[in-house]
Amino acid sequence: MDVESAVAARVVEDAWRRVLDWLGLHAPGSHAALLDGADPERIDALEAELGVRVPVELRAL
């Protein structure tokens, strides 16, 4: 992963962490209802099947 992509992923990860923290404090039911994201292997398989690249920001989310 290049530096620009790593920075973009970190920005998304940090923002998502803030959303999760807020939900945990203000909407615990919604927080509890969230499912885990797809693991990297599933995203890789999706990319191979569709023949497209998932943007690094979406992959991070």
C-alpha positions as CSV (number, residue, x, y, z in Angstrom):
1,M,0.0,0.0,0.0
2,D,1.4,3.4,-1.0
3,V,1.6,6.3,1.5
4,E,-1.4,8.1,0.1
5,S,-3.6,5.1,0.3
6,A,-2.3,4.4,3.9
7,V,-3.2,7.9,4.9
8,A,-6.6,7.7,3.3
9,A,-7.3,4.4,5.1
10,R,-6.2,5.8,8.4
11,V,-8.5,8.9,8.0
12,V,-11.5,6.6,7.4
13,E,-10.6,4.2,10.2
14,D,-10.2,7.2,12.7
15,A,-13.6,8.7,11.5
16,W,-15.3,5.3,11.9
17,R,-13.8,4.9,15.4
18,R,-15.4,8.3,16.3
19,V,-18.7,7.2,15.0
20,L,-18.6,3.9,16.9
21,D,-17.6,5.8,20.1
22,W,-20.5,8.2,19.7
23,L,-23.0,5.4,19.0
24,G,-21.7,3.6,22.1
25,L,-22.5,6.6,24.2
26,H,-25.6,7.9,22.6
27,A,-27.2,5.0,20.8
28,P,-26.1,1.8,22.4
29,G,-28.8,-0.2,20.7
30,S,-27.6,0.9,17.2
31,H,-24.0,0.3,18.2
32,A,-24.9,-3.3,19.3
33,A,-26.7,-4.0,16.1
34,L,-23.7,-3.2,13.9
35,L,-22.1,-6.2,12.2
36,D,-18.4,-6.8,11.6
37,G,-17.1,-5.7,8.3
38,A,-15.9,-8.0,5.6
39,D,-12.4,-9.5,6.0
40,P,-9.7,-8.6,3.4
41,E,-9.9,-12.0,1.8
42,R,-13.6,-11.6,1.1
43,I,-13.0,-8.2,-0.4
44,D,-10.2,-9.6,-2.6
45,A,-12.6,-12.3,-3.8
46,L,-15.2,-9.7,-4.6
47,E,-12.7,-7.7,-6.6
48,A,-11.7,-10.8,-8.5
49,E,-15.3,-11.8,-9.2
50,L,-16.3,-8.3,-10.4
51,G,-13.1,-7.3,-12.0
52,V,-12.9,-4.0,-10.2
53,R,-10.9,-2.6,-7.4
54,V,-12.7,-1.5,-4.2
55,P,-11.5,2.0,-3.2
56,V,-9.1,2.0,-0.3
57,E,-11.5,4.2,1.7
58,L,-14.3,1.7,1.3
59,R,-12.0,-1.2,2.1
60,A,-11.0,0.5,5.3
61,L,-14.6,1.1,6.3
